[in-house]
């Protein structure tokens, strides 16, 4: 059986599939050429991340497909219901990248509160001529310990974020439409562990009481954070989006930064990927990364192996 890993797969995942008797193709096929490629090569399964879309038209036009795999959490780039209604397996790896995304959230948080995203731009240009001025400009940082982190979306990634937050002494408020409570297990280097139970609260409480707010929801039909929500937040709030472009109103975010309502902002995802708005890219107050939340070596290894395990279980017979 043939598998097209159109957005790539780790070597360990590829090796596991090949050991299981599958042929794995890792060529990158353009979206508009996928239908022809799948049919010409009689592809049984396609593996994607966020770049490739697997919509009804493609599924309908490719009768050889038996499985669609998403290396990551969200499935918004796949027409899941149509695929399953037509007998295809749809799989993903909801836990494999959670730690990587959570660590990126705190990479942004630690950097923002000490202005690293800005000083790393200024120091190479003016560090030798304006050292004292830059020192004064960046000497008003804050600590995260003791601050309140609001988590909107308390699934696997949101819970991983909560672990780190608790570990560094932050207060955690979480909201979720479905999850009422979750155990947060902190495991330490020496084998000890301790469990905290986080009960979710109303979104309004998160908006009003949080010093920083991080978003961890699937793609939505509408924004979950726009001007009306930002208005309810604390003055000087920080907002981080490593979830999906289109859940945070980017124009409203920039306006809130300009009027001082939002002091810190970090974006790993954008409404117009892969061409983020210039007003975001050029804004010195925003900490930016190019959608790399799950892009660590460890996460990709876990994703590849988890996909391979599921595929072998579902398709080898």
C-alpha positions in Angstrom: 0.0 0.0 0.0 1.2 3.5 -0.8 1.3 6.4 1.5 1.9 10.0 0.4 3.4 12.1 3.2 2.7 15.4 1.4 3.9 17.6 4.2 6.7 15.3 5.3 7.1 12.7 8.0 9.9 12.0 10.5 12.5 9.3 9.5 11.4 7.1 12.5 7.8 7.3 11.3 8.7 6.5 7.7 10.9 3.6 8.9 8.1 2.2 11.0 5.7 2.3 8.1 8.1 0.7 5.7 8.8 -2.0 8.3 5.1 -2.5 8.4 5.0 -3.1 4.6 4.0 0.3 3.4 5.6 2.3 0.6 6.1 5.9 1.7 6.4 8.7 -0.8 7.7 12.0 0.6 7.5 14.2 -2.5 5.8 17.5 -2.0 2.9 17.7 -4.4 1.3 21.1 -5.1 -2.3 21.4 -4.0 -3.6 21.8 -7.6 -1.7 18.6 -8.7 -2.8 16.4 -5.8 -5.7 14.8 -7.5 -3.7 13.7 -10.5 -0.8 12.5 -8.4 -3.0 10.4 -6.1 -4.8 8.8 -8.9 -1.8 8.2 -11.1 0.1 6.5 -8.2 -2.9 4.8 -6.7 -2.3 6.3 -3.2 -4.0 4.6 -0.3 -3.3 7.2 2.4 -2.3 10.8 2.5 -0.6 12.4 5.5 -0.7 16.2 5.9 0.1 18.9 8.4 -1.4 22.4 8.0 -0.2 23.2 4.5 -2.2 20.7 2.5 -6.0 20.9 2.2 -8.0 17.6 1.9 -11.5 18.8 0.9 -14.5 17.0 -0.4 -13.7 17.6 -4.0 -10.3 15.9 -3.6 -11.7 13.0 -1.6 -14.5 12.5 -4.1 -12.0 12.5 -7.1 -9.6 10.0 -5.5 -11.4 6.6 -4.9 -8.1 4.9 -4.0 -7.9 6.8 -0.7 -8.6 4.9 2.4 -7.1 7.1 5.1 -6.3 10.7 5.8 -3.8 11.5 8.5 -3.1 14.9 10.1 0.2 15.4 11.9 -1.0 17.6 14.6 -4.1 18.5 16.6 -6.6 20.4 14.4 -8.5 18.9 11.5 -9.8 22.1 10.0 -8.0 21.5 6.7 -9.7 18.2 6.2 -13.4 17.6 5.4 -13.7 15.0 8.2 -17.4 14.3 8.1 -17.5 13.7 4.3 -14.4 11.5 4.5 -15.8 9.3 7.3 -19.2 9.2 5.7 -17.5 7.7 2.6 -15.6 5.1 4.5 -12.2 6.7 5.0 -10.3 6.7 8.2 -9.3 10.1 9.5 -6.6 10.2 12.2 -4.5 12.8 13.9 -2.0 13.1 16.7 -3.6 15.3 19.4 -1.1 14.8 22.1 2.2 14.5 20.2 2.9 18.2 19.8 1.3 19.6 22.9 4.6 20.2 24.8 6.2 21.9 21.9 3.4 24.4 21.4 3.2 25.0 25.2 7.0 25.7 25.3 6.6 28.2 22.4 3.9 30.0 24.3 6.4 30.6 27.1 9.2 31.4 24.7 7.1 34.3 23.6 5.9 35.2 27.1 9.4 35.3 28.6 10.7 37.2 25.6 7.9 39.7 25.6 8.0 40.7 29.3 11.7 41.4 29.0 11.4 43.0 25.5 13.7 40.4 23.9 11.9 40.6 20.6 12.6 44.3 20.4 16.1 44.4 21.9 17.2 41.6 19.5 16.4 44.0 16.7 18.0 47.1 18.2 21.2 45.7 19.7 22.8 44.6 16.5 22.1 48.0 14.9 22.7 50.4 17.8 24.2 48.4 20.7 27.6 49.9 20.3 26.4 53.5 20.0 23.3 53.7 22.2 24.0 51.0 24.8 23.0 53.2 27.8 19.8 54.4 26.1 18.8 50.9 25.2 19.5 49.7 28.7 17.2 52.3 30.1 14.5 51.5 27.4 14.5 47.8 28.2 14.9 48.0 32.0 11.1 48.1 32.8 10.5 44.4 32.3 8.2 42.3 34.5 8.2 38.8 36.1 5.7 36.2 35.2 5.7 34.7 38.7 2.6 35.8 40.5 0.8 36.9 37.4 -2.5 35.4 36.1 -2.5 33.5 32.8 -5.8 33.1 31.1 -6.1 30.0 28.8 -8.9 30.0 26.3 -9.3 26.4 25.1 -8.4 23.8 27.8 -7.6 20.8 25.7 -4.3 18.9 25.6 -2.3 22.0 24.6 -4.0 24.3 27.0 -3.4 21.8 29.8 0.3 21.6 28.9 0.5 25.4 29.0 -1.1 25.3 32.5 1.6 22.9 33.7 4.4 25.3 32.8 2.5 28.2 34.3 1.9 26.5 37.6 5.6 25.4 37.6 6.8 29.0 37.4 4.4 30.3 40.0 1.6 31.8 37.9 -2.1 31.7 38.7 -4.1 29.9 36.0 -7.6 30.7 34.8 -9.0 28.5 32.0 -12.2 28.4 30.0 -13.5 25.8 27.6 -16.9 25.1 26.1 -16.8 21.4 26.9 -14.2 20.8 29.6 -15.4 21.6 33.1 -12.3 20.4 35.0 -8.9 18.8 34.3 -6.1 17.3 36.4 -2.8 18.9 35.8 0.0 16.5 36.6 3.5 18.0 37.2 6.2 15.4 36.8 9.7 16.2 38.1 13.2 15.0 37.2 13.5 12.7 40.2 10.3 10.8 39.5 8.1 12.7 41.9 4.8 14.1 40.7 2.0 16.2 42.0 -1.5 16.9 40.7 -3.5 20.1 40.6 -7.1 20.3 39.6 -8.1 23.2 37.4 -11.8 24.0 37.2 -12.7 26.0 34.2 -14.5 29.4 34.5 -16.6 31.6 32.3 -14.8 33.3 29.4 -15.8 36.7 30.8 -13.8 35.9 34.0 -10.7 35.0 32.0 -11.0 38.2 30.0 -11.4 40.5 33.0 -8.9 38.9 35.4 -5.9 37.7 33.3 -2.6 39.6 32.9 -1.9 37.4 29.9 -4.2 35.5 27.6 -3.2 32.6 25.4 -5.5 31.0 22.8 -5.8 27.3 22.2 -9.0 26.6 20.4 -9.7 25.0 17.0 -10.5 27.1 14.0 -13.8 29.0 14.4 -16.4 30.5 12.1 -15.9 33.8 13.8 -13.3 35.6 15.9 -13.1 34.6 19.6 -11.1 37.7 20.4 -11.9 41.1 18.8 -12.4 44.6 19.9 -15.3 43.8 22.2 -13.4 41.2 24.1 -10.2 43.2 24.3 -12.2 46.1 25.8 -13.0 43.8 28.8 -9.4 42.9 29.4 -7.0 44.6 31.9 -5.1 47.6 30.7 -1.6 46.4 29.6 -2.7 42.8 28.9 -0.7 40.4 26.8 -2.2 38.2 24.1 -0.6 35.1 22.6 -2.0 33.2 19.6 -0.3 29.9 18.7 -3.6 28.2 17.7 -5.1 29.2 14.4 -5.2 32.3 12.3 -8.7 33.8 12.2 -9.6 33.4 15.8 -7.9 36.7 16.8 -9.0 39.9 15.0 -5.6 41.2 13.8 -6.7 44.7 13.0 -8.3 45.1 16.4 -5.2 43.7 18.0 -3.0 46.3 16.3 -5.4 49.1 17.2 -5.3 47.9 20.9 -1.5 48.0 20.8 -1.5 51.5 19.4 -3.9 52.8 22.0 -2.0 51.1 24.9 -4.7 48.7 25.9 -2.5 45.7 24.9 1.1 46.0 26.0 2.3 42.6 24.8 1.4 40.5 21.8 2.8 37.3 20.2 1.7 35.6 17.0 2.7 32.2 15.6 -0.3 32.0 13.3 -1.9 34.5 11.0 -5.2 35.1 9.1 -3.5 35.3 5.8 -0.9 32.6 6.0 1.5 32.2 4.3 1.4 35.9 3.6 0.9 37.7 7.0 -0.2 41.3 6.9 2.6 43.8 6.6 1.3 45.8 9.5 1.9 42.8 11.8 5.3 42.0 10.4 6.5 45.5 10.8 5.1 46.2 14.2 8.0 46.3 16.7 5.6 45.5 19.6 4.7 42.1 18.4 6.7 38.9 19.0 6.5 36.9 15.8 7.2 33.3 14.7 6.3 31.6 11.4 3.8 28.9 12.5 6.4 26.7 14.3 4.4 25.6 17.3 4.7 21.9 16.6 8.0 22.2 14.8 10.5 20.6 17.2 12.5 17.5 16.5 10.9 15.8 19.4 7.4 16.6 18.4 7.9 15.5 14.8 9.4 12.2 16.0 6.3 11.6 18.2 3.9 12.6 15.4 5.6 10.3 12.9 5.6 7.3 15.2 2.0 7.9 16.3 0.8 8.2 12.7 2.6 5.0 11.8 1.2 3.1 14.7 -2.4 4.1 13.8 -2.0 3.5 10.1 -0.5 0.0 10.7 -3.4 -0.9 13.1 -6.0 0.4 10.6 -4.7 -0.6 7.2 -2.4 -3.5 7.4 -5.3 -6.0 7.3 
